[in-house]
């Protein structure tokens, strides 16, 4: 396959929310209580909601930084590549990366909306959660039709409100929702409990995807005081196994045949082990009384699941055993795992080394994600303009050389197009 003929949908990227994101979406009477974007005395940026402070972590937006500047240190908006937080610059960076469409997970609220879930005033949290969804769908995604797959967060502490929000954002065009991997770690029922039945029903009714992004569930991995950041970064993806088990052995995947579950940023390496193990378990431990209706657990899992990867060259050799219809690609822009600006070459190299046919490459690069999310990638942009080559031709001037944090700050201060609502930043 010629790299210029590829079509790429990234099923997992991230947005660094701009400081003015709540301004047009929070009712006037709540405006003073909306999350605030502030700069602390040390010169770092944070979001503050109620009394919770959410710092901007360096690893969340390192794309184009020299690697020696990476770290878990706090950061500032003006140190970041503008494509992290400005949607028009994001689309230019997508063009250069050959990416037609992107699903963007939250940063400030947490990948699964944790900051709203843990809020003290749940009525206020619901107002702000809705405002977040409105900004994400009506501004970020709608600003460039056809380039984003809208994703919502949910008030899962209140099931009636959750169901209502699913229907509300579906009507606005959302194709997926993001929720915590292991909600019981947040004091909520596990996905095996009937509490979630109205939620699963609503998702199926609206043909929406349940996204489980790695992150929150790392708390389930207890390695004692020696759990270093290196351990966390390597082990994050393994939480997907715990989450998959919750949904496979509970009633969700068997009770709701139309339920669609995406395991976001977890990679695909854990899947062969899990599928072998669950099939053997069912055959060996009949005494537990599990009933999969004459199917193997691996078959049920494949019927419901989509898993995405960035770089899993060894596991991709097992693509047929995993299931060619359930593997998708992500670029993870602008995180530390991001592949930019050469994502197509990165993906094609892995696929060719694994012996994937052109048909399988197309499934992995765009078809599986589009089908799973009920998203028509060519409804707005014709197919001939959606290829890697065509997209790159639209933004040939995008700079791809490393740029230091200090240089981004200098450019931010010198160029008003990079500045975002400076009145909301307080010393």
KASULJO-V436341 format. One line per field, one symbol per residue. ss: DSSP state (@ for helix, = for strand, . for the rest). phi: phi as a letter, one per 20 degrees, with the letter a starting at -180 (. if undefined). burial: + if it has 16 or more other ideal C-beta (glycine too) atoms within 10 Angstrom, else -. A space follows every 50 residues. Layout:
ss = ???
phi = ???
burial = ???
This chain:
ss = ..@@@..=======.............@@@@@@..====.....=====. .====.=@@@@.....@@@....=..@@@..@@@..@@@@@@@@@@..== =====........@@@@....@@@@@@@@@@@@@@@@@@@@@@@...=.. ===.....@@@@@@@@@@@@@....====...@@@@.......@@@@@@@ @@@@@@..=====..@@@@@...@@@..@@@@@@@@@@@@@@@@@@@@@. .@@@@....=====....@@@@@@@@@@@@@@@@.@@@........@@@@ @@@@=====...@@@@..@@@@.@@@===.............@@@@@@@@ @@@....@@@@@@@@@@@@@@@..........@@@..@@@@@@@...... ....@@@@@@@@@@.......@@@...
phi = .fgfefccdeebcbdefffefegeceggfdgfefgdecdefendebeccl deddfeegffbdgnffffefreffccgfeefgffcdffffffffgfemef bbddefdgfngdngfffeffefffffgffffffffffedgfffcgndcdf cddceffcfffffffgfffffeofdbcdcffcfffdndfffeefgegfff fffffeldeeecefqgfgffeddmfefeffgfffegfffgfffffgefee egfeecfefdcdeememcfffggffffffffffedfffmfcdmndegfff gffddccdbdbcfffffdgfffpfecdcdbdmfdffegdbddgfffffff fffemffgffgffffbffffffeldefdfddggfddfgffffffcfeffd fgcfgffffffgfecffefclffeddf
burial = +-+--++++++++++++++-++--++-------++-+++----++++-+- ---+-++++++++++---+-----+++++++++++++-++++++++++++ +++++++++++++++++++--+-++++++++++++++--++--+-+++++ +++++++-+-++++++--++---++++++++++----+--++---+--++ +++--+-+++++++++++-----------------++++++-++++++++ -+++-+--+++++++++++++--++--++--+---------+----++-+ ++++++++++-+--++--+--+++++++++++++++++++++++-+++-+ +--+-+---+++++++++++-++-+-+---+----+++-+++-----+-- --+-+--++--+-----+++---++--
